[in-house]
């Protein structure tokens, strides 16, 4: 019986050793198992950290020799150390002990390696094996974030919204601009989750408001996720509202391109108004303008708002009086635009001035000529005539209307929208122009959706 009992215990120990080794390997430990020993101090240390039991942790550390204590900061589970887990869980007392008593680095980075290998003595009873297995799995279950190469404890705290822990790390010298492998800084993550308090903390400690990443600046991230409160804070700290991502998205086009599941209508409008108030260029084409993006996506309220703010005061309202006075003012406007470096504007004013002197009597004839071409099926010639009308008299809405109609005949719906939109800006009360714009917008959307259906079939 004695020999058989000894053999059974040996087999149980071997099975336990194999099980523990398998658990540790799956969890990212470098593990060597010695049959007959006890649990190594590094494992006890990790378990105490997971529990957040600082008193027990101190006992474990006090029982270690100097070499074991020096190795604690390198202990990892899947590249993720105890300070990262404490930061993610908001265990502030544990963070303080690890940083202030054991000297853990607040700017330590998550890594792909498993850190310090753990030499584990195999337990010889099933109860002990279950304890190790359960505690290890609980440890991994408590890690609420997916770590990435270069992620810091500060980033972990931001990711899980642990504001008190974030403040502690910043006060202890954590770098608010340290990025992980994908180029994200803590402020990007605060912008994404919409945590106002954390964003303010990071900015107060020197976080770069225009830090770049694969998804743009924090302002891009906040806008594309519909976090209007964060957008406001970033703009208050002078974030650039016109900076572009590598894909040519501005914060304004980013929020317009977000899906309704991510950004609702109300938050989108708030973000848009904040950005435009801060100087976002809502007429900028990258390559599409914000209005074209909103129209293509069927965002009715956003289209209406962009049309509203795009409405300009007509020259005819500014320059009332005799035809002679109007010509003088056109020349004056051209000179002013030239002095300010607005050469495109100067060309428009000077062109109209010259055309009024030379070709004014031909405008009506050219528009009729354009209409004749259009009705005879010569849409391309009608477009050329319409462009001549606009060149001769840029403030005359009929030219833009003829141009839009020509583009519609050519099935160039995006260009038609642009032409009708230009006419609407000059005459916001024109029902004819507005109806034409919405017809073109509907055609553009239908064309876009048809293209998507074809792509999905392919």
C-alpha positions in Angstrom: 0.0 0.0 0.0 2.8 2.4 0.9 4.5 1.9 -2.5 1.2 2.2 -4.3 0.3 5.4 -2.3 3.7 6.9 -3.1 3.2 6.1 -6.9 -0.2 7.7 -6.8 1.1 10.8 -5.2 3.9 11.0 -7.8 1.4 10.6 -10.7 -0.8 13.3 -9.1 2.2 15.6 -8.8 3.2 15.0 -12.4 -0.3 15.7 -13.6 -0.5 18.8 -11.5 2.8 20.0 -12.8 1.7 19.5 -16.4 -1.7 21.3 -15.8 0.0 24.3 -14.1 2.6 24.5 -16.9 -0.2 24.5 -19.5 -2.2 27.2 -17.6 0.9 29.4 -17.3 1.8 28.9 -21.0 -1.7 29.9 -22.1 -1.5 33.0 -19.9 1.8 34.1 -21.3 4.2 33.0 -18.5 7.6 31.6 -19.1 7.3 28.7 -16.7 9.5 26.0 -15.3 7.8 23.5 -13.0 9.8 21.7 -10.3 7.9 18.8 -8.7 7.6 19.0 -4.9 8.2 22.7 -4.3 5.8 25.4 -3.2 4.3 28.3 -5.1 7.0 30.8 -6.2 7.0 34.3 -4.6 6.4 36.0 -8.0 3.2 34.0 -8.4 2.1 34.9 -4.8 2.9 38.5 -5.7 0.7 38.5 -8.8 -2.2 37.0 -7.0 -2.0 39.5 -4.1 -1.9 42.3 -6.8 -4.9 40.9 -8.5 -6.8 40.9 -5.2 -5.7 44.5 -4.4 -4.7 43.2 -1.0 -1.8 45.6 -0.1 -1.3 44.2 3.4 -0.9 40.7 1.9 1.3 42.1 -0.8 3.6 43.6 1.8 3.9 40.3 3.5 4.8 38.6 0.3 7.4 41.2 -0.6 8.9 41.2 2.9 9.4 37.4 2.6 11.4 37.8 -0.6 15.2 38.0 -0.9 16.7 41.0 -2.6 17.0 39.4 -6.1 13.3 38.4 -6.1 12.3 41.9 -5.1 14.3 43.5 -7.8 12.7 41.2 -10.4 9.1 42.2 -9.5 8.8 45.1 -11.9 9.6 42.7 -14.8 6.9 40.2 -14.0 4.4 40.1 -16.8 1.2 38.3 -17.9 1.0 38.5 -21.7 3.2 41.5 -21.6 1.1 43.1 -18.9 2.4 43.9 -15.5 0.7 44.4 -12.1 0.9 48.2 -12.3 -1.1 48.1 -15.6 -3.8 45.9 -14.0 -4.0 48.1 -11.0 -4.3 51.2 -13.2 -7.0 49.6 -15.3 -8.9 48.5 -12.2 -8.5 51.9 -10.4 -6.8 50.3 -7.4 -5.2 53.5 -6.3 -3.7 52.2 -3.0 -2.0 49.4 -4.9 -0.7 51.8 -7.5 0.8 54.0 -4.7 2.5 51.0 -3.1 3.9 49.7 -6.4 5.2 53.1 -7.5 6.2 54.7 -4.2 7.4 51.6 -2.2 8.6 49.2 -4.9 9.8 51.9 -7.5 7.6 50.7 -10.4 8.0 53.0 -13.4 4.9 55.0 -14.2 6.0 55.2 -17.9 6.7 51.5 -18.3 5.5 50.0 -21.5 3.5 46.9 -22.2 5.6 44.4 -24.3 5.2 41.3 -26.3 7.5 39.2 -24.1 6.3 37.5 -21.0 8.7 39.4 -18.7 10.3 37.6 -15.9 10.0 33.8 -16.2 8.4 32.2 -13.2 9.8 29.0 -11.7 6.8 27.2 -10.2 6.9 24.4 -7.7 4.3 21.8 -8.5 1.6 21.3 -5.8 0.7 17.7 -5.0 -3.0 17.9 -4.2 -6.0 18.6 -6.4 -7.3 21.3 -4.1 -4.0 23.3 -4.5 -4.1 22.8 -8.2 -7.7 24.2 -8.4 -6.6 27.2 -6.3 -3.8 28.0 -8.7 -6.0 27.4 -11.8 -8.9 29.6 -10.5 -6.7 32.4 -9.3 -4.8 32.6 -12.6 -8.0 32.7 -14.6 -9.4 35.3 -12.3 -6.3 37.3 -12.9 -6.8 37.3 -16.6 -10.5 37.9 -16.3 -9.8 41.1 -14.2 -7.8 42.6 -17.1 -10.6 44.6 -18.7 -8.5 45.9 -21.6 -6.6 44.5 -24.5 -3.0 45.6 -24.2 -1.0 46.8 -27.1 2.8 47.2 -27.6 3.9 50.4 -25.9 0.8 51.0 -23.8 1.5 52.6 -20.5 -0.2 52.4 -17.1 -1.6 55.9 -17.7 -3.1 54.8 -21.0 -4.7 51.8 -19.2 -6.2 54.1 -16.6 -7.6 56.4 -19.3 -9.0 53.5 -21.3 -11.1 52.3 -18.3 -12.1 55.9 -17.3 -10.2 55.8 -14.0 -10.0 59.6 -13.4 -8.4 59.4 -9.9 -5.8 57.0 -11.1 -5.1 59.2 -14.1 -4.5 62.2 -11.9 -2.2 60.1 -9.6 0.0 59.0 -12.5 0.2 62.5 -14.0 1.2 63.9 -10.6 3.9 61.2 -10.4 5.4 62.3 -13.8 3.6 60.1 -16.3 4.1 61.3 -19.8 0.7 62.5 -21.2 2.1 62.4 -24.8 3.6 58.9 -24.8 2.0 56.9 -27.6 1.6 53.2 -28.0 2.4 51.2 -31.2 -0.7 52.4 -33.2 0.2 56.1 -32.6 -2.5 56.8 -30.0 -1.8 59.1 -27.1 -3.9 59.1 -23.9 -5.8 62.2 -25.1 -7.0 60.3 -28.2 -8.5 57.7 -26.0 -10.2 60.2 -23.7 -11.6 61.9 -26.8 -13.0 58.6 -28.1 -14.7 57.6 -24.8 -15.9 61.1 -24.2 -14.4 61.5 -20.7 -14.4 65.2 -20.0 -12.6 65.1 -16.7 -9.8 63.0 -18.0 -9.4 65.1 -21.1 -9.1 68.3 -18.9 -6.5 66.6 -16.7 -4.4 65.5 -19.6 -4.5 69.0 -21.2 -3.6 70.6 -17.9 -0.5 68.4 -17.7 0.7 69.3 -21.2 -1.0 66.8 -23.5 -0.6 67.8 -27.1 -4.0 69.0 -28.4 -3.0 68.3 -32.0 -1.1 65.0 -31.6 -1.3 62.9 -34.7 -2.3 59.3 -35.1 -3.6 56.8 -37.7 -7.1 58.3 -37.1 -6.0 61.9 -36.9 -5.8 64.3 -34.0 -7.9 64.0 -30.8 -10.3 66.5 -32.5 -10.8 64.1 -35.4 -11.4 61.2 -32.9 -13.9 63.2 -30.8 -15.8 64.5 -33.8 -16.0 61.1 -35.6 -17.4 59.6 -32.3 -19.9 62.5 -31.7 -18.3 63.6 -28.4 -19.4 67.3 -28.6 -18.3 68.1 -25.1 -14.7 66.9 -25.9 -14.8 68.8 -29.2 -15.6 72.0 -27.3 -12.8 71.4 -24.7 -10.2 70.7 -27.5 -11.3 73.9 -29.4 -11.0 75.9 -26.2 -7.4 74.7 -26.1 -6.9 75.9 -29.7 -7.1 72.6 -31.5 -6.8 73.0 -35.3 -10.3 72.6 -36.8 -8.9 72.2 -40.3 -6.1 69.7 -39.9 -6.3 66.7 -42.2 -5.7 63.0 -41.7 -3.6 61.0 -44.2 -7.0 60.1 -45.8 -7.8 63.8 -46.3 -10.5 64.0 -43.6 -11.0 67.2 -41.6 -12.8 67.0 -38.2 -15.9 68.4 -40.0 -15.9 65.8 -42.8 -15.1 63.1 -40.2 -18.2 63.8 -38.2 -20.3 64.0 -41.4 -18.9 60.6 -42.5 -19.7 58.8 -39.2 -22.5 56.3 -39.3 -25.8 57.1 -37.5 -25.1 54.1 -35.2 -22.0 56.0 -33.9 -23.1 59.6 -34.0 -26.8 60.7 -33.7 -28.2 63.7 -35.5 -28.2 65.9 -32.4 -24.5 65.3 -31.5 -23.4 65.6 -35.1 -25.1 69.1 -35.4 -23.5 70.2 -32.1 -20.0 69.1 -33.3 -20.6 70.8 -36.7 -21.6 74.1 -35.1 -18.7 74.1 -32.7 -16.2 73.3 -35.5 -17.6 75.9 -37.9 -17.7 78.6 -35.1 -14.0 77.8 -34.5 -13.2 78.4 -38.1 -13.6 75.0 -39.8 -13.6 75.5 -43.6 -17.0 74.2 -44.6 -16.5 74.9 -48.3 -13.2 73.0 -48.5 -13.3 70.1 -50.9 -11.2 67.1 -49.8 -12.1 66.0 -52.5 -15.8 66.4 -51.5 -17.1 69.3 -49.6 -19.0 68.8 -46.4 -22.2 69.7 -48.1 -21.6 67.0 -50.8 -20.9 64.4 -48.1 -24.0 65.3 -46.2 -26.1 65.2 -49.3 -24.7 61.9 -50.5 -25.4 60.3 -47.1 -29.0 61.7 -47.0 -28.4 63.8 -43.9 -31.3 66.2 -44.4 -30.9 68.4 -41.3 -27.1 68.7 -41.8 -27.6 69.6 -45.4 -30.1 72.3 -44.4 -27.7 73.7 -41.8 -24.8 73.8 -44.3 -27.0 75.6 -46.9 -28.1 78.1 -44.2 -24.5 79.1 -43.2 -23.4 79.0 -46.9 -25.9 81.7 -47.8 -24.0 84.9 -48.7 -25.2 88.4 -49.0 -25.8 89.0 -52.7 -23.7 91.7 -54.4 -27.0 93.1 -55.8 -28.0 93.9 -52.2 -24.7 95.6 -51.5 -24.4 97.4 -54.7 -27.7 99.1 -55.2 -27.9 102.2 -57.3 -27.2 103.2 -60.8 -25.4 100.9 -63.2 -22.5 103.3 -63.2 -22.3 103.1 -59.4 -22.4 99.3 -59.6 -19.5 99.2 -62.0 -17.4 101.5 -59.8 -18.1 99.3 -56.8 -17.1 96.2 -58.7 -13.8 97.7 -59.6 -13.4 98.8 -55.9 -14.2 95.3 -54.7 -11.7 93.8 -57.2 -8.9 96.2 -56.0 -9.6 95.3 -52.3 -9.6 91.6 -53.0 -6.3 91.9 -54.9 -4.7 93.8 -52.0 -5.8 91.1 -49.5 -4.3 88.4 -51.7 -7.7 87.0 -52.7 -6.8 86.7 -56.3 -9.6 84.4 -57.2 -12.1 86.9 -55.8 -10.3 89.8 -57.6 -10.7 87.9 -60.9 -14.4 87.5 -60.4 -14.9 91.2 -59.7 -12.7 92.4 -62.5 -14.2 89.9 -64.9 -17.7 91.2 -64.2 -16.5 94.8 -64.4 -15.0 94.2 -67.9 -17.9 92.1 -69.1 -20.3 94.8 -68.1 -18.4 97.3 -70.1 -18.1 95.1 -73.2 -20.5 92.2 -73.3 -23.4 93.0 -70.9 -25.9 93.1 -73.7 -25.1 89.5 -74.7 -26.0 87.8 -71.4 -29.7 87.2 -72.2 -28.9 85.9 -75.6 -26.3 83.4 -74.2 -28.8 82.0 -71.7 -31.3 81.4 -74.4 -28.6 79.9 -76.5 -27.8 77.5 -73.6 -31.5 76.6 -73.3 -31.7 75.8 -77.0 -28.7 73.5 -76.9 -30.2 71.8 -73.8 -33.6 71.1 -75.4 -32.0 69.9 -78.6 -30.0 67.3 -76.7 -26.6 69.0 -77.0 -26.0 69.1 -73.2 -22.3 69.6 -73.4 -22.7 72.7 -75.5 -25.4 73.9 -73.1 -22.9 73.6 -70.3 -20.3 75.7 -72.1 -22.9 78.4 -72.7 -23.9 78.4 -69.0 -20.2 78.7 -68.0 -19.9 81.7 -70.3 -23.0 83.3 -68.6 -21.4 82.8 -65.2 -18.1 84.2 -66.3 -19.8 87.3 -67.7 -22.1 87.9 -64.8 -21.2 85.8 -61.7 -24.0 87.1 -59.5 -26.7 86.2 -61.9 -28.5 83.1 -60.7 -29.9 82.1 -64.1 -26.4 81.1 -65.3 -26.0 78.7 -62.3 -29.4 77.2 -63.0 -28.6 76.6 -66.7 -25.3 75.0 -65.6 -27.0 72.7 -63.1 -29.6 71.7 -65.7 -26.8 70.9 -68.2 -25.0 68.7 -65.6 -28.3 66.9 -64.8 -28.7 66.1 -68.5 -25.2 64.7 -68.5 -26.0 62.7 -65.4 -23.2 64.5 -63.5 -25.3 64.8 -60.3 -22.5 65.9 -58.0 -21.6 68.8 -60.3 -25.3 69.7 -60.7 -25.7 69.9 -56.9 -22.7 72.3 -56.7 -24.2 74.5 -59.4 -27.6 74.7 -57.9 -26.1 75.2 -54.5 -24.1 78.2 -55.8 -27.4 79.6 -57.2 -29.2 79.1 -53.9 -26.5 81.0 -52.1 -27.1 84.0 -54.4 -30.9 83.7 -54.1 -31.9 81.7 -51.0 -35.6 82.5 -51.6 -35.7 80.9 -55.1 -38.0 77.9 -55.0 -36.9 76.9 -58.5 -33.3 76.7 -57.5 -34.0 74.9 -54.2 -36.2 72.3 -55.9 -33.6 71.7 -58.5 -30.9 71.3 -55.8 -32.9 68.6 -54.0 -33.7 66.8 -57.2 -30.0 66.7 -58.0 -29.2 65.6 -54.4 -31.7 62.7 -54.7 -30.3 61.6 -58.0 -26.7 61.7 -56.5 -27.8 59.6 -53.5 -29.6 57.1 -55.7 -26.5 56.7 -57.9 -24.3 56.3 -54.8 -26.6 53.6 -53.3 -26.8 51.8 -56.6 -23.0 51.7 -56.8 -22.8 50.3 -53.2 -25.2 47.5 -54.1 -23.2 46.6 -57.2 -20.0 46.5 -55.1 -21.6 44.3 -52.4 -22.7 41.8 -55.1 -19.2 41.7 -56.6 
